[in-house]
Amino acid sequence: MNYWLVIGVSFCYLALLFGLASWAETRSAAGKSFVSNPYIYALSMAVYCTAWTYYGSVGRAATSGLEYLAIYIGPTLMAPLWWVVLRKIIRICKVQRITTIADFISSRYGKNITLGSIVTVVCVLGVIPYISIQLKAIASSLSVLTSTTMEAEAFPDTSFFIAIGLALFTIVYGTRHIEATERHEGMVTAIAFESVLKLVVFIVAGVFVTYFVFNGFDDIMAQAVQLPDFEELMTFRSEGGYGEWFWMIFLSMLAILFLPRQFQVAVVENVNEQHLNKAMWLFPLYLFVINIFVLPIALGGRLLFAPGSIDADMFVLAIPLSQGQGVLALLVYLGGFSAATSMVIVATIALSVMMSNNLVMPLMVGTPYFKTGNQDRLTRFLIYSRRLCILLVLVLAYLYYKGVAEYYSLVEVGLVSFAAVAQFAPAVIGGIFWKEGTKGGALAGIIMGSVLWFYTLVVPSMVGVSMLPTSVMSEGAFGIALLKPFELFGLQGLDYISHAMFWTMSLNTALYIGVSLLSRQTSQERNQAEVFVDIFRYSTVYESSIIWKGTAYLPDIRSLLISFLGEQRTESALQTFHRKYPAPESETGLADPKLVTYAEKLLSGVIGSSSAHIMVGSVVKEEEISIDEVLDILRESQQLISMNNELRRKSKELRLATGQLRSANERLKQLDELKDEFLSTVTHELRTPLTSIRALSEILYDNPELEREDQEHFLQTIVKESERLSRLITQVLDLERFESGKQELNIAPVQLREVVKESVEALERLIEEKGITLVVDVQQNLPPLLADRDRLIQVLVNLISNAIKFCNPEQGEITVSGYWIDGQVKVNVMDNGKGIDQESQEQIFDKFYQARNQNIRKPEGSGLGLAICKKIIVSHKGRLWVDSEPGKGAKFSFTLPVNVPVPAAKA
C-alpha cells in the first residue's frame, strides 16, 4: 500500500481526534457533558487495551498459547473489588483533590516531597518503555502495511513525527487548565471513541480470518493440530508452572489499579462513584469480547506464514494483506493506531502532571525568586512545565524505542512496566486500610522494590542490547553468582517475571510492614492515616477534621490563591467557604485554621499536595502539634459526625411524625365535617317523613268526612313514610352494631343462586317500571356458603338498588353474575350508568360520604348503604370493591370464602 496514503490517513485520524475532542468540549460548555455517561466512563477504562492487546496478545498467543489470557483474567477478577478498593481511592482523591498516583502516596504519608518524587521517578522509568512499545507498534504496523523498512530510515523517521503529533494533541487537550483536577472532557471522549473503534475493527478482522480465510473455529483447530507445539499452546500449564499463571494474574490485577493511565481515567476523570457499578461488568465484558478472536488469528498466522517470515505481533495486519484485502488492512492499522494513541495520550498527561507537581514545583516553590513576590509567574511556569514534560516523555519514549524496545516483543516490554507500578501496591493498599503505615515504611518498601525491579528486569534488557556486558547475566554483578538477575540469591526454576515479582513484592511488603511497625508517625501522617482509612466518615466534614495549628492571615492566603487560581476563581472559592463555615471576620485579619486547610486543598489540585504544603507554609507560621492533640481533634471530629448523623436522624423522624400528625389532623377535620353533614342528612331524612306523617294525620283528624278513597291514599302515604323512617333508623343501628362488634350473624349454609333470586324478585317491579334490562348469570352447582342469608340479601338488594338508581335512564342494563374463582365465590353487579371517578371510588365505602356538601345538593341516600355492605362482607371474611370509569358504568364486586367459619360477635 502507498506509504504516503497511509501517512495521510494517520494524520487525518489525528485530526479527527482533534475535532471530536473539540466538539465534546463545546457540548460540555453548553451543559451537555459526555463524561457524565457511565458507558463513556467504562469505555475510557478500556485504555488498558493498548497496542499490546491489539498486536501483542496475538503474538503472545502464537508463541505461548493460552498464557496470554492471564493479563485479562487479572483485571476481570479485580473488577468486582472496585467497589471496595477503587471507590475508596476515588473518594479520597475527590476530597483531597489528588490528581496522580504519586500525589496519592505522598499525601497519605504526611505529604512528603521525597516520597512523591521517588514514586514519580519510578513511574517515569516504568511507563516510558510502555509508551515506547506503542510507538514501536505504530512503526511496525506501518512497515508491514507499506512494505517499507522503518529501521533503515534516518532520523527523524515517521514514528518520530507521529510522537510529535501525539505530543501536540496531548498538550492542547491535556494542559488547557492549570487545575489538574479539571476533567479533560475532550480527551476522555476521544479515548472512548478509540475504545469502540479498536474493538469493532479487531472483531471484524477476527471474523474475516475465522470465517473467510478459514471455515470457522473448527477448521482452524483441525489444521492447527498439525503444528508441532499445538499441545503446549493449548495447555494452561506454562513452562514456568502454575506459579507463572499466579504471578501474571496478580501482576495484571495490580496494573489495572496503579498504571498512571488507569489512575487518570478511573479516578481523576470519574464524575460519579456510581459509574463504577456499570464499569464493574462492562469493562470485563469488553476484555472478553476483544479476546474472542485472538487465538484464531494467532493460529491462523502460524498456519499461513512460514516460521520467522512475519513477526507474530503483526499477524492481525499481515493476514488481510496476504489475502489482498487492502481496505480491511488499512482499517486494522487504524484500530492498532487508535489502541496505541489512546494509551500514549492518557499516560503522557498523567506523567506530565506527576513530573510537574512532584519534581519541578517542589524545586521552584522553594527558591527565593518565587518566595519574594513572583508567585504570580508560577501559574504560567506550571503550564509550560507540563507541556515540556509531555514533550520530554514522548522524546524519551522514542529514544527508548530506537535503542531498546525495537529488539523485544510488545508483551515483554509491557510486562516490565506492569512490574514497575506494582511496587506501589503495599503503600497504597496498606495506606487505605491500615492506619499504622508510616512514611518510613512506604519509602523503604518502594525503594527496595524499585531497585530490585530495575536489577531483575531492566538490567537484562540492557544486556540484551549490549549496553551492559553479558557477564552480568552469566556470572552476576561483580562476579557474584548470587546476584545473577534471573537467579537472584540463588532462586531458580522461575520465569523472569515470576522471579522478579517474587523478590520485589516480598521484600517491598516486608519492609513496608516492618519499618512501619518500628517507626513513629508524625502528627501530619497520623491525621492523613485517619482520614484515608476512614474516608467515608470524614468526607462530609473533611475541613473540620484536618489538623492545623499556627498563625495565618487572610490577606496572605487570598494573595497566594490568586497567584494560582486567579482573582475571580479565588473570590468564588472563598465565598463558598464562608457560606459553609460562617464566622465573624477577625479584626486582626487572622485566618481560620479551617481556611488554611481549605486553601491547601485548593492548591493541591493545581500543584500537588507536597508543593501545596510548601506554598502554604511559605505564607503562614505553623506550630508543632502533638500526637495527643491530633487524636483529640480526630475524636472530636468523629463525635461531631456522630452528633450530626444523630441530629439528621432525629430531624427526619420529627419531620415524619409531624407529617403523620398533620395527616391525622386533616383526617379528623374531614371526619368531623362528614359527621356534621351526616347529622344534617339524618335530621333531614327524619324530619321529612315525620313532617309528612304529621301533616297527613292532622288532615285525617280534622276531616273525618273525607271520602274513603282519599283516606286510603293518605293512610298508604303514612305507612310508606313510616317504613322509610324505620329503614333509616335500622341502618343507623346496623352501622353502630357493626362498628362496635356487637352485630350477630346467623350463620348457616346458603346457596348463592337462591340469594340472588330472592334479591332480584324484591326489586323486580321497580326494574320493570324503569324499563331496565336485567341479566342474571350465576354459575350452576356452586358450593354452599357459610353466611347470614338475610345480610347477603341486604347487600345484593343495596347494590342492585344503586345500579337501578344510577343506570342509563334511556336504555338501562344491569348484569348480576356469580361464579367460582380461586377458592372463592365472586359476585358482580354491573350497570351502564355514568360511572364513578377515581377519587370517589376510594371514598364511596366510607360512612357519611354521600352526605357531603348537603347545603348545595340533595343527597341520593343517607350515605350508609355501601358502608354497611362493606361491613357485612368484611364480617364474612370477604372483600368488596368497585371498578369504574366515568361514562362507562360501574361494576361492584365482592368475594366470599367457601366454608370459612365466621367468629362469634362480641358480647
Secondary structure by P-SEA (a helix, b strand, c coil): ccaaaaaaaaaaaaaaaaaaaaaaaaaaaacccccccaaaaaaaaccccccccccaaaaaaaccccccaaaaaaaaaacccccccaaaaaaaaaaaccccaaaaaaaaacccaaaaaaaaaaaaaacaaaaaaaaaaaaaaaaaaacccccccccccaaaaaaaaaaaaaaacccccccccccaaaaaaaaaaaaaaaaaaaaaaaaaaaccccccaaaaaaaacccccccccccccccccaaaaaaaaaaaaaaacccaaaaaaacccccccccccccccaaaaaaaaaacaaaaaaaaaaaccccccccccaaaaaaaaaacaaaaaaaaaaaaaaaaaaaaaaaaaaaaaaaaacccaaaaaaccccccccccaaaaaaaaaaaaaaaaaaaaaaaaaacccccccaaaaaaaaaaaacccccccccccccccccaaaaaaaaaaaaaaaaaacaaaaaaaaccccccccccccccccccccccccccccccaaaaaaaaaaaaaaaaaaaaaaaccccaaaaaaaaaaaaccccccccccccccbbbbbaaaaaaaaaacccaaaaaaaaaaaaaaccccccccccccaaaaaaaaaaaaacccaaaaaaaaaacbbbbbbcaaaaaaaaaaaaaaaaaaaaaaaaaaaaaaaaaaaaaaaaaaaaaaaaaaaaaaaaaaaaaaaaaaaaaaaaaaaacccccaaaaaaaaaaaaaaaaaaaaaaaaaaaaaaaaacccccccccccaaaaaaaaaaaaaaaaaaabbbbbbbbbcccccccccaaaaaaaaaaaaaaaaaaccccbbbbbbbbbbcccbbbbbbbbccccccaaaaaccccccccccccccccccccccaaaaaaaaaaaaccccccccccccbbbbbbbbbcccccccccc
